[in-house]
Amino acid sequence: MGSARKTLLTGLATFVAGLALWLFGLDVEIVVFTPSKIGVILMVVGGLETLWGVYKIVRGEEAERA
């Protein structure tokens, strides 16, 4: 169960970091990348990881009941 919670918290942290880049990096342009675009990618990855963590938690509770 610890792994599922770790995945959930990691996904949430990644999502929040992406949100911060997206919100505060709109006016900044770096030669190689744009922080706002990287923020959107991090939000998508963090959201997917969060959903995976929720799925693992729910699936683990169902496996314990059976």
C-alpha positions in Angstrom: 0.0 0.0 0.0 3.0 2.3 0.6 3.9 2.2 -3.1 0.5 3.3 -4.2 0.5 6.3 -1.8 4.0 7.2 -3.0 2.9 7.1 -6.6 -0.1 9.3 -5.7 2.0 11.9 -3.9 4.7 11.9 -6.6 2.0 12.5 -9.2 0.5 15.3 -7.2 3.9 17.0 -6.7 4.6 16.7 -10.5 1.2 18.2 -11.3 1.8 21.1 -8.9 5.3 21.8 -10.3 3.8 21.8 -13.8 1.1 24.1 -12.8 3.6 26.5 -11.2 5.7 26.5 -14.5 2.6 27.1 -16.5 1.3 29.9 -14.4 4.5 31.8 -13.8 6.5 30.9 -17.0 4.2 32.4 -19.6 6.4 35.5 -20.1 9.7 33.7 -20.0 11.4 32.3 -23.1 14.6 30.2 -22.8 16.5 29.4 -26.0 15.9 25.6 -25.8 12.4 25.4 -24.3 9.4 27.4 -23.0 8.6 26.9 -19.3 4.9 27.1 -19.9 4.9 24.3 -22.5 7.1 22.1 -20.2 4.5 22.9 -17.4 1.7 21.6 -19.5 3.6 18.4 -20.2 4.4 18.0 -16.5 0.7 18.6 -15.6 -0.4 15.8 -18.0 2.3 13.4 -16.7 1.5 14.3 -13.1 -2.3 13.8 -13.7 -1.7 10.4 -15.2 0.6 9.4 -12.4 -2.0 10.6 -9.9 -4.7 8.6 -11.6 -2.4 5.5 -11.6 -1.9 5.9 -7.8 -5.6 6.2 -7.2 -6.2 3.1 -9.3 -3.5 1.2 -7.3 -5.1 2.3 -4.0 -8.6 1.3 -5.0 -7.4 -2.0 -6.6 -5.4 -2.8 -3.5 -8.4 -2.3 -1.3 -10.5 -4.6 -3.5 -7.8 -7.3 -3.4 -7.8 -7.1 0.4 -11.6 -7.7 0.6 -11.6 -10.8 -1.6 
